[in-house]
Structures are given as C-alpha cells and as structure tokens.
Amino acid sequence: MRKILFASLLLPGMALAQNVENGKRLYVRDGCYECHGYAGQGGAGARLAPKVLPIAALIAYVRHPSGAMPPYTAKVASDADLADIRAFLASLPTPPPLSSIPLLNQ
C-alpha cells in the first residue's frame, strides 16, 4: 500500500495517452474482465469502476499487487496501455441507484 501512495505522490503529472476504445480492447485481451467483470463491477477481483484509481496508483498496484492478482510487468501492459484501460473504466456509467430498480423494492 505504501508503494501506491508513494507512486501517486511521485507521478501525479504523468502525461499518458488515453484511448477508451483501445482500453476496452486491452481490458478484454489481457483478461482483466475475468476477475473484475466486463464493466469493472468486481467479482473474484476488486470493483474497478466507476470510481477509478488515479493513474499512478493504478500502475503501481498492477505492477506490485497484493492478494491473488498476478503482477503485470511493462512487457505485458505498458504504462500507456494501463492509461487506456483506466480511461475505459472511467468511461463506464455509474449504475442506477438500487432504489430505482422496481424489482428490488418489492
């Protein structure tokens, strides 16, 4: 956790390209959806969307995760790839409030 905090302080101005469509493609190609769901909603892995980590914290965690997540080196997913994945996750809409779903309010 300290690495994530340090990286978020160290790299706040990091300028990386952000391509939502490429991020969606990479999210599926690299298998992120298998644990985090197609909409980043979580499952075996943590919920990633709609509140997405800052890019520096995301990169730091992906490189040195805790728990069952395998590390993704820059050879597997570059910083630019992770910026695109983050852009995709940030583009996902917030789900509706549970109170707006009639079936759940019976």
Secondary structure as GFF3:
##gff-version 3
##sequence-region A 1 106
A	DSSP	alpha_helix	2	10	.	.	.	ID=ss1
A	DSSP	alpha_helix	20	29	.	.	.	ID=ss2
A	DSSP	alpha_helix	32	36	.	.	.	ID=ss3
A	DSSP	alpha_helix	55	63	.	.	.	ID=ss4
A	DSSP	alpha_helix	79	91	.	.	.	ID=ss5
A	DSSP	three_ten_helix	98	100	.	.	.	ID=ss6
A	DSSP	three_ten_helix	102	105	.	.	.	ID=ss7
###
